[in-house]
Structure formats: C-alpha cells, structure tokens
Amino acid sequence: MVSKHVLAHCTWFSPGLRHGMRAYAREADWNLTFPLPSPGTLGMTRHYDGVILLVSDAEVFNVHKVFPGAKIVDLRGTKGLARDALVLNDNEGIGRMAADYLHGLGLRSLVSVASTSEKVGNTRMKSFEERAKELGCKTHRIYTEKGTGEYSYSPARVMKQVHRAILELGLPLGAFGVEDFTADLFTQAALDLGHHIPNDIAVLGCNNDRGFCESSRVPLSSIDVNLGRLGFDAAHILDQLMNDQTVPELTLIPPLTIEKRASTERSACEDRIVASILSYIRDHFAEKITAEHVVQSIYTSRATAYNRFSQVVGHPIGKEIERVRLENAKSLLVETDYKIDVVARLSGYTNTPAFCRTFRRVVGLTPGDYRSQNSPAGTR
C-alpha cells in the first residue's frame, strides 16, 4: 500500500499539536512533513494528498492552486480559506471554563484580557463574560493593544487599564487572559501597581504554554485547551476525507483541564526544583522519559532532585510520571473513541500490553472496562 503524503503547514505550533498529528500519522503510515517555507513555495516540491493548515487571515492564499487535488483541513477558521473540514478548539467552552473556575475561587469581579479584537480571543471573551453574568459576577474588558494592525503594546497604557478595572470593580478580582501572553501582561501590570498575585488578583491564562507559564514572574495558571487532541482529530478527519468518507463540516475540541500554578493557587508549589520537575513531566510525559531523564533536564544534583521531590510531593519522580500518564489515559478513554493502543501511545507507553497491565494494577480496571463505566451513555 502506497503511503499518503500529507503536509502540516502551521504558522504556529505547540509540542502537543505536533505530537497529536504525528501520533495519528504513525498509525496511518503517512509521510507527514512540517515545512517552514512561505506559502508561495509550499506546493512546488511534490503533490500532497492532504494538507492541515493553521494560518491567519493575513496569510491566506489560494490553496487549490498551491495544492491541486489535496483535501484541506483548517484549524483556525481563516477567512477566505477554501477548506473541506474545519477543526477548532471549543472557544466558547474555554471561556465558560475560565469563568466557572474563577467564580469557584470565590471571586465575583472578573476581567477578561485580549491583545486585540481578533476572532478567537473575542469568542473566548464573550462566552467568559456571558457565563460570568449568569453567575452574578461583574465584568470588565481590557485590550492590551490599540487594534491598529501593528504591534502597539504599551506597558504604561496597560497599567492604566488595569488600574481603571480595579477602581471600577474593586478587589479581590479574577482576570482571564485569552492567551497566556495577555494574562502575563496583565500580571506584570498588576504587580507593578503594587498588588499581590493571587491574594488581591487571581490570574488565569489560556493554551498552557508550560515553558512560558512556569517562567512568568508569578507562575501562571492556564487552561489546557487540548492541542494534542486537536492535532490528532484533525489528522483523523483528513484521513477520512482522503478516503472519500463523509465528515462533519465543523468539529469542536473541548478544553482538557486547568493546570493550576501560583497565579491562582496560594498552595501552588513554591520549591523551584520541584516545580521544574513537575513542569518537565507534564510537558514530556508522552515521550519515552524516565526519572533519570527528568533529573538530567534541571541544573541540580541527582540526590537533591530525588530527595526534594519525595519530600514535597510525597512520592518518587517515577511514580509521578506514571500518575500523569495514567491521568491522561483516563481522560482519553472517557472523552474519545481512540483505540487502546492509540491511548497508550498518546500517554507515553510504546508497549500496549504493558500499558494495560499498569493501568489495571493502578486503577483496578482494564482500560476497556474503565471506558465502559465512565463514558457518557451516548458515547459508549
């Protein structure tokens, strides 16, 4: 059987998005490439059977001219882009999740923060505000840029906007940045105004760029929007299109969870060594890592890393790797219809029987039984 040639042209990537695409490509035996050239040169090298695109409105191009005969899956809803299917994060669900979380912290004054009035950010803001008002909260909206089409961020202007929001709503309050970097801009302005994070203001970001969130002045809590599943499901839908199967015009990927850090959680881990280990595990659990790989990734002695982690967390590093992998597997079993070997691979297990043995030993059920007992009735 001849392998299909698939192109993933995304002007923005995350490890999770790329991993999801690669995991499906491996199952389907695709020849999958991730080029970096400009759109004008993309179609010059070879014919592609399918293309996954994530480009902005400003970067739109004639896909049927560049990729004649290829099936097209769009990950952004780019205006003017010809497509066969659209796969998006559930941005309305993301906004609701943010409002519910901050409300659950006891906050009744909520601010939403975006860079400009761009479509994805506006959808998240609107649903956040609608849900906040349903919960009886007061709301305020901040844009960190002027919306001129050029980068126009001014720290002084953002500080004025944050100060105005605090005067209007009072303290304490919660802030939701529709992207991690907008949440970080808000955080820095609030700190420079002399406020305490999270005691005065709890700040939540979105997309969970772990390297960025962990290195913020106050480590940033963030919504994991499930980019791994976005990549995997986009590839799956593209495969169906290339096999002339009918697919929905729109598929929405629900957010996965909120990764809680010091910007919202007073009890968040303050030990930098332990925080670095936890961050590395969360970022790389789907890869072939061991406790030794984790320790080698941070700049401290082996003995210090092992001892500090066990003292703070209560169990060894290897146990934490297993825990995170199995939590991811449980989520995939309930929320998707992926085959067991796909769940195993997306959770860091290259050997499916070994995954099943570990899952049953820890959870007390086989993966199949866990799915049957926990999946919504309509998806069993």
N, C-alpha and C positions, 0 to 999 in steps of 0.2 A: 504494500500500500504506500503510495507516494505521500510524503508529509506535506501538510498545508504550510504556506508561507504567510506569516502574519506580522504586521507592523504595529507597534505601540508608539504613537507619536504624542507625547505629553510634554507640554512646556513647563509642567510642574510634576514632580514625583515625590513620593514618600517611600520608605522601605516597605511599609505594609502594602501599598498599592502595587508596587513592583512584584513583591513576593506572591500576592494573590494571583496575578497574571501568570507568573512563572509556574506556580503550582498547577494551574489548570493546563498550561501548555505542555507540561511534562506528562500529565495524564493523557492528553490528546495526541502526544507525539508531534507537536508543531515545531516548525522552525520559526522561533519568535525573536524579533530584533527590536532594540531600543535605540534608534538613531538620535543624533543631536543636530543634524543639518537643518538648514532653512527649508520651509515648505516648497520652495521652488525647485529644490534638488531631490526631494523625497522619492519621487516616482521614477527617477532616472536610472536607478541601479538594477531593478528587476520588477517582475509582476508580483503583486501581492493578492492573495485570496481574500484576505480580510484585514481591516485596519481599525484600531481603537484610538480615538482621538480625544485629547483634552487640550483645547486651545481657547483663547479669549476671543471676544467679539472683534478686537482689533487685528487678530491674527488669522481671521477666516480666509479660506481660499477655495478654489473650485476642486472639490475632492474627486469628482468623477473624471475630470481632466487629468489630474495628477495620478489617480489610482483607478484606471478604467477597469470596470468589471468587478471591483472589490466590494464586499459587504462592509458597511460602515456602522460602528457603534460609537456614539457620542457620550462622553462622561460629564458634560457641562451644560448642555442646552444652549450651545453657542448660536447666536442669532445669524441666520443666513446660511448655516451649515447644512448641506444635504446629508441625511442620515437614514439608516434602516431601523435603528433602535436607539433609545435613549435610556441610559442607566445613571441614576443620580442618588446622592445621599438624600435622605428624607430631611430636608432642611426645616420644614415645619415641625417635625418631630424633635429635631435638635433644639429648636427654640423652646418648645414646651418642656423638654427635659431640663433645660437650664433654669427655667422659671420654677419648676417644681422643686428642684434641688435647693436653690437659694431660699425659697419660701420655707422649705423644710429645716433650714438653719435658723428659722425664727425671724427672718428679715421681711419687712413689709414695705420697704422703699427700694426700688430696683432701677438700675441704669443699664441701658444697652449701648454698646460701643462698636462702631464700624469705621473703616477708613473713609469710604465714600458710599454713595447710594447705589452700589453695584448689586446686581440681581440676587446672587446667593446670599450676601450679607443682609440685604433688605428683607428677604424671605425669613431668615432666622430672626431678625429684629422684630418683624411684625408678629410672628407667632409667639415670640417671647413676651411681647407686650400684651397681646390678647390673652394669653394664659395668665400673666401676672394680674391683669384686671379681673379675670374670672376669680382669682384667689383673693381679691380685695386689696391688692397692692397698688401703691403709687408708682408711676414710671417717669423716666426722663431719657431722652435720646441724645447721644453725642456722636458727631462725625469728626474724626481726627484730621481730615484733610478738607480742603476747600471745594473739591469736586471740579477742578479746572481741567482735568485730563492729564495734568502733570503732577509729579511728586511735590506736595505743598505742605508737608508736615512742619508744624512749628511748636516746639516744646512749650513756649510761653502761652500760645493760644490754647493748647490742650489743658494747661494748668488753669487757665481762666474758665474753660468749660467745666472742668471737674469741680472747681470752686463754686461755680454757679449751680451745678447739680446738688452739691452738698447744702448750699444755702436754701435751695428750693425744697429738698426732700428731708434734710436733717440726717443725723447719724443715730444708730448704725444704718448702713445700707449695703446692698449687694450690687455687684457690677458684672455684666456678662459681655465679654468681647467676642464678636462673631468669628474672629480668628485669634490665634494665640498672640500674634504680634500686637493687635489692638488692645487686648487685655493687658499686655505688658506695658504699652504706652500709658494706659490708664493707671496702672500700678505705680509706675515711676512718678507720674504727676502727683498722685495722692501722697506718696512718700515725701516728695519734695515740698509738699504743702504742710508736712508735719503730722500726717495721720498714720495710724498703725494698721498694718495688714496682718491678720484678719480681724483684730478686735474692733476697729472702727468701720472698716470696709472689707468685705469678703469679695474676692475677685475670681471669676471663672473664665477660662479661655475655651477655645474650641479647635479641634483637629489633633490635639495631643501630640505635638512635635516634642518628643521626650527630651532630646538634647537641648532644645530651646527652653522648654518649661523648667527643666532641672537647673539651668544656668541663669534663670531670671534672678533679680535682686531678692525677691521672695519667691521660692519655687512655686510654680503656677499650677493650680488645679485645672484640669481640662477635660472636655468631652472627647472620648474616643469615638470618632464617627464611623468606625468600622471600614477603614480604607482597604484592608486585606480582603474583606468580602466584596467590596466594590470592584476590585480588580478581578477577583475570581468569577463573580457572577457576570461581569461584562464579557470576560473571555468565554464563559459558558454560552451566553446568548449569541455571541459572534459565531461560535461553533454551530449552533442550531441554524443560524442564518446561512452559513456556508454549506449546510446540508439540506437547504431548501425547506426548513421547518418553519412553522408559524410561531412568531414570538410576540409578546405584548409591545406596544409602541413605547411604553414607559414602565420602567422598573425602579422602585424606590428601595434603598438600602437603609434600614433603621439604625440609629446610633447604638453603640455597643454598651458603653458604661461611662462613668465619670472616674477618672484617675485623680484621687484626692491628694493634694500636697499642702504646703504651709499657707498658701494664699487664702484657703477657706477652712483649713483644719488646724485648730490650735494644738492638737495632739500629733500632727504630722512629724515624721522622723526628723530630728534636728542633728543627728550624727551624720556628718558629711560622708564618711567612709561607707556606712550602711546605706545611706541614700543613694550613693553611686552604684553600689552593688545591686540594689533593688531596681534602679533605673536600667542598668545593663541587662538584667534578666528580663525585664518587661520588654525591652527593645529587641532582644535576640533569642527569646525562648523557642521560636520556631526554627532556629538553626541548630546545628549539631554542636552544642556547647556543653561543657562540664563545669564543675565548681572551679577547677584549675584555670579554665579559660576566663572565667569571670574575674578571678583574683588577679590574673595577669593584665587585665584591662585597666586596673586602677593603680595609682602610684603609692603603694604602701607595702609593708612586708606581708608575707603569706600568713604568718602566725597572727599578726594584728588583725588582718581582714577576717580570718576564721573566728577568732575569739570575740571581736567586737560584734560581728553579725549574730553569733549564737546568743550573746548576752542581751542584745537589744530586741531581736526578733523572736528568740525562744527556740529556734531550731536551726540546723546547719544550712549552708548555702545550697547543697544538693537537694535537700528537702524542699527548699523554696522554688527551685527550678521545676521540680516535679509538680508542686502545687499550682504554679502559674500555668504550666502546660495542661494540667487536667481541668482547671477552671475554664481555659479557652476551649478545650474539647467539649466540656459540658454545654457551654454556650452554643457551639456549632451544632451539636447533636439536637438541641431543642429548637434553634432558630432556623436551621437549614435542613435540606434533604440530601446533603452530601453523603456519599458513600463512606463507610467506616475507614477505609484506607486513605481517603482524602482528608477526613477529620484528623487521622493520625499524623499525616504529613504536615498539615497546617498547624499542628500542635507540637511539632518538633520531634516526632517519632518516625524514623525511617523503616522500622520493622513493625508491621501491623499486629502480628500475634503478640509481640512484646508489649505493645500499647494496650491491647485488650487485657492481658494478664495484669498489668499495672493498674489499669482502670478498675478492674474487678476487685483487686486487692485493697485499693484505697477507698473506692466508692461503695463497694459491696454489691454492685450490679454489673452486668456486662454492658458495653456501650449501647447495644441494641435494646436491652431492657430499660436502660435509663431513658433513652429516647421515647420509648413507648409510654413510660409512666409520666413523663414530664412535658411532652409536646402538647400544644393546644389540640383539642379534639379534631379540628378541621384539617390539621396537617399530618396526622398520624398515618 
